[in-house]
Amino acid sequence: MAPRSIWKGAISFGLVTIPVKLFTATEEKDLRFRQVHAKDEGRIKYKRVCEVCGEEVAYGEIAKGYELPDGRMVVLEGEDFEQVPLPTTKSVEVVQFVPSDQIDPTYFAKTYFLSADGPGTKPYVLLRDALEKTGQWALVKVALRQKESLALIRPVDGVLRMHTMLWPDEVRDGEFAEPPADVTVSDAEVSMATSFIDALAGDFEPENYSDAYRTALEEVIEAKLSGMPAPQESEDEPSQAEVVDLVAALRASVDAAKKRRAGGDDEKATEKKPAATKSKSAKKSKKAS
């Protein structure tokens, strides 16, 4: 069952209008904690108190206020936001088509699915197929949740995805993080580094990765719930040491990466078999065959 749409509007594609619905494409899986009194596990509650009259204020009576530099406060109601004279509040305006390789991922903020709404199906397919054929992405402007954003629309697996973007003045200048220009590396060091990259190179398969921290935290919660000792941290953590010889360190890293990859391939080959078949004798017989 499809989730509820969070926005309805239209994509302005030249003289073509594409009615669409917007759906969030991601969800965070972090464990959420409540603030509680450690003594009796009671939840901590906060009161909304007005600093002028000292009275507790109901949520329905709270408005949004913008404070000016001179201290004056402008209170905005819901209808004020609805009356903002901005065409992008109900329309996704295509302003340009850009090559996909020109977009810095730093600008990406949030991802949404665009779904054709009613008569928008055919023009939706037209835009999707045209983007696929040209290899271009649509740069658009859209207003969501009382904020106008730049966004990109691109086709992925038959569906148009929209990625809202930060404005240029919202991306910090990273020049301060750049290493000094007089720090250089040798050709041998670069060669070993590229060998390490080649040893771990492969296609991106996101299903092969998972949040190990969240899993470990769930184990801690389960242990506390059942009164069992908390799981112990693995002791085979790599030790941190000062790198003196980069080439030697990278050569060792390449060897370790190759062994780890070989071990991972063995695990994938045997993960669907019963546990008993993963014994040393089974592995030997497999090699002998």
ABEGO torsion letter per residue (X at the ends): XBBBBABBBBBBBEABBBBBBBBBABBBABBBBBBBBAAAGBBBBBBBBBAAAGBBBBAAABBBBBBBAAGBBBBBBAAAAAABBBAAAABBBBABBBBAAABBAAABABBBBBBBBEAAAAAAAAAAAAAAAAGBBBBBBBBBGGBBBBBBBBBBGGBBBBBBBBBAAABBBAAAABBBAABBBBAAAAAAAAAAAAAABEBBBAAABBBAAAAAAAAAAAAAAAGBBBBBBBAABBBBBBBABAAAAAAAAAAAAAAAAAAAAAAAAAAABBAAAABAAAAAAAAAX
